């Protein structure tokens, strides 16, 4: 059965191969983007550009925040607020926590 399936799906092999390659490239790009050494280099480049007068203090702060957000997994895009996590209600001991509606009294 596996041999028959392999023969029938053979025309899709290039697509599966391309998908695998894209996955590897995406993982590598993500690893390089979050690498602390690369982030330190970017921060040093920002400091050098600010010292040379190429960036204003506000531009430098925004760029620095974007770089640090990548390191810490922050908001992602500049100005984008992270979504708050939904918190579960605290359960009290001795209280029945039933999601069903109470039955009407008869």
C-alpha positions in Angstrom: 0.0 0.0 0.0 2.8 2.4 0.8 4.5 1.7 -2.5 1.2 2.4 -4.4 0.7 5.6 -2.4 4.3 6.7 -3.1 3.8 6.1 -6.8 0.4 8.0 -6.9 1.8 11.0 -5.1 5.1 11.1 -7.0 4.1 14.2 -9.0 3.7 16.1 -5.8 7.3 15.3 -4.7 8.7 18.7 -5.8 6.1 20.5 -3.8 6.9 18.5 -0.7 10.6 19.1 -1.2 10.1 22.8 -1.7 8.0 22.9 1.4 10.7 21.2 3.4 13.4 23.6 2.1 11.2 26.7 2.9 10.7 25.3 6.4 14.4 24.9 6.9 15.2 28.4 5.6 12.5 30.0 7.8 13.8 28.3 10.9 17.3 29.4 10.1 16.2 33.0 9.5 14.3 33.0 12.7 17.3 31.7 14.6 19.6 34.3 13.1 17.1 37.1 13.8 16.9 36.1 17.5 20.6 35.4 18.0 21.9 37.6 20.8 25.2 38.2 19.0 23.4 39.6 16.0 21.2 41.7 18.2 24.2 43.1 20.0 25.8 44.0 16.6 22.6 45.8 15.6 22.5 47.8 18.8 26.2 48.8 18.4 25.4 49.9 14.8 22.5 52.0 16.2 24.8 53.6 18.7 27.3 54.4 16.1 24.7 55.9 13.8 23.3 58.0 16.6 26.8 59.2 17.6 27.5 60.1 13.9 24.2 62.1 13.9 22.5 59.9 11.3 19.7 59.1 13.8 17.8 61.3 16.2 17.4 60.2 19.8 13.7 59.3 19.1 14.5 57.3 16.0 17.3 55.5 17.9 15.0 54.7 20.8 12.3 53.3 18.5 14.8 51.2 16.5 16.4 49.9 19.7 13.0 48.9 21.1 12.2 46.9 17.9 15.6 45.1 18.2 15.1 44.4 21.9 11.5 43.2 21.2 12.9 40.5 18.9 15.3 39.4 21.7 12.6 39.2 24.4 9.7 38.2 22.2 7.9 41.4 22.8 5.2 43.1 20.8 6.8 42.3 17.5 5.9 45.4 15.3 6.7 48.8 16.6 3.7 50.4 18.2 1.8 47.1 18.3 0.6 46.2 21.8 0.7 42.5 22.9 -2.6 40.9 23.4 -3.4 40.3 27.1 -3.6 36.7 28.2 -6.9 35.5 29.2 -6.9 34.6 32.9 -8.8 31.8 34.4 -11.0 32.5 37.3 -9.7 31.5 40.7 -11.5 28.4 42.0 -12.5 28.4 45.7 -12.4 25.3 47.8 -15.8 24.0 48.8 -17.6 25.8 46.0 -19.1 23.7 43.3 -17.9 25.1 39.9 -20.5 23.7 37.5 -20.9 25.2 34.0 -24.4 24.0 33.6 -27.3 26.3 34.2 -29.1 25.8 37.5 -32.4 23.9 37.2 -35.5 25.9 37.8 -37.3 25.2 41.0 -40.4 23.1 40.5 
